[in-house]
Amino acid sequence: GNSVTQMEGPVTLSEEAFLTINCTYTATGYPSLFWYVQYPGEGLQLLLKATKADDKGSNKGFEATYRKETTSFHLEKGSVQVSDSAVYFCALPLTDSWGKLQFGAGTQVVVTP
Amino acid sequence: DTGVSQDPRHKITKRGQNVTFRCDPISEHNRLYWYRQTLGQGPEFLTYFQNEAQLEKSRLLSDRFSAERPKGSFSTLEIQRTEQGDSAMYLCASARDPERFYEQYFGPGTRLTVT
């Protein structure tokens, strides 16, 4: 079945540093790919998505490109802020899913001033 | 749009007791999902509804778990005879069907601790 693997955290960065969180997937076909974010004390929020190969999703300064050659969907941000401290989850639909999502284990990001 | 709400936010119960959680989705969303999240892991799918119909249940959902969504509005998740292994965060999410059911809006979760 479909699955994702993402890099372990925590990732600790200084403000204005470059952030990359690796995500690789195994899937049947070319499903949509997602990044969700969970800020402290809040529910998960959809951060960005890509629906087909070579698509780039972007939101709030974050970007991720759907690369079928490397089966990857790495999340990047050029200059992080303290407010970006959160847990980030890569996700894709479960096989024959009708909306069911398979999430990675999450990567905690801590940005220090 | 008031977002997805869940009640209670925290529940501590003794092993063997029954607990019930409530989820109120975004009003125009007809898809509703329940997930379970344990520490250091991503959410795991439990079950989902389209309107009032429960369309699928994960094998993670033992017969001690039951979920309902009467009238296609709010949903409840009941756990009978709780076990310590049930301790987790229970998340509810809703989505608009049919085209955007992967864009799920999550509630803050109910954290269950079974002692």
Interface residues (C-beta under 8 A of the other chain):
Chain A: S32 F34 Y36 G41 E42 G43 L44 Q45 L46 K49 F89 A91 P93 L94 W98 G99 K100 L101 Q102 F103 G104 A105 G106
Chain B: G3 V4 R31 Y33 G40 Q41 G42 P43 E44 F45 Y48 L55 E56 L91 A93 A95 D97 F101 Y102 E103 Q104 Y105 F106 G107 P108 G109
